[in-house]
Amino acid sequence: MASCPLSLLSPGTVGKITGVHAGHGLRRRLYALGLVPEATITVVTRDRGSIIVSVCGCRYALSRGMAMKVLIELEVAAQ
């Protein structure tokens, strides 16, 4: 399944982080928040300038620019 940037997802979407394509400093900051490859992430809300996500039981607000650098693979619900 293809990956897409976090900033394009709708509220309520659950997915798995496949990669972070950012510079060393931003990547280190996102990893410190728990936004690491293979982590499950949920989009809580999406506002004009920021996106609130839930990862590892914590909520974080990310700017759209930061969210564009986090690639997500959507989780398919089992039928």
C-alpha positions as CSV (number, residue, x, y, z in Angstrom):
1,M,0.0,0.0,0.0
2,A,1.3,3.5,-0.8
3,S,2.2,6.0,1.8
4,C,0.9,9.6,1.9
5,P,1.8,12.7,4.0
6,L,0.2,13.0,7.4
7,S,-1.2,16.4,6.6
8,L,-3.5,15.0,3.9
9,L,-5.4,12.6,6.2
10,S,-8.9,13.3,7.6
11,P,-9.7,13.4,11.3
12,G,-10.3,9.9,12.7
13,T,-7.8,8.3,10.3
14,V,-5.5,5.6,11.8
15,G,-2.3,4.6,10.1
16,K,1.3,3.4,10.6
17,I,4.2,5.7,10.2
18,T,6.4,4.5,7.3
19,G,9.0,7.2,7.3
20,V,10.0,10.8,8.3
21,H,11.6,12.7,5.4
22,A,13.1,15.7,7.2
23,G,16.4,17.2,8.2
24,H,18.4,15.8,11.2
25,G,17.0,18.3,13.7
26,L,13.3,17.9,12.9
27,R,13.6,14.2,12.6
28,R,15.2,14.0,16.0
29,R,12.4,16.1,17.5
30,L,9.7,14.0,15.9
31,Y,11.3,10.8,17.1
32,A,11.5,12.2,20.6
33,L,7.7,12.7,20.5
34,G,7.3,9.1,19.5
35,L,6.6,9.7,15.8
36,V,8.9,6.9,14.7
37,P,8.6,4.4,11.9
38,E,6.1,1.5,12.6
39,A,4.3,3.6,15.3
40,T,0.5,3.7,15.0
41,I,-0.9,7.3,14.8
42,T,-4.4,8.7,14.8
43,V,-5.4,12.1,13.4
44,V,-7.6,13.7,16.1
45,T,-8.4,17.1,14.4
46,R,-7.2,19.1,11.5
47,D,-7.4,22.8,11.7
48,R,-6.3,25.6,9.4
49,G,-2.7,25.7,10.6
50,S,-2.1,22.6,12.7
51,I,-2.9,19.0,13.0
52,I,-3.5,17.3,16.3
53,V,-2.4,13.6,16.4
54,S,-2.4,10.9,19.0
55,V,0.5,8.6,19.2
56,C,1.5,6.3,22.1
57,G,-1.4,7.6,24.2
58,C,-0.3,11.3,23.9
59,R,-1.6,14.1,21.8
60,Y,0.6,16.5,19.9
61,A,0.0,19.5,17.7
62,L,2.0,19.6,14.5
63,S,2.3,22.3,11.9
64,R,1.2,21.4,8.4
65,G,4.8,21.7,7.3
66,M,5.9,19.2,9.9
67,A,3.1,16.9,9.1
68,M,4.0,16.9,5.4
69,K,7.3,15.3,6.2
70,V,5.7,12.3,8.1
71,L,4.6,9.5,5.7
72,I,1.7,7.3,6.7
73,E,0.4,4.0,5.5
74,L,-3.4,3.6,6.2
75,E,-4.5,0.7,8.3
76,V,-7.1,-1.5,6.6
77,A,-9.8,-2.7,9.0
78,A,-10.1,-6.5,9.1
79,Q,-13.4,-7.8,7.7
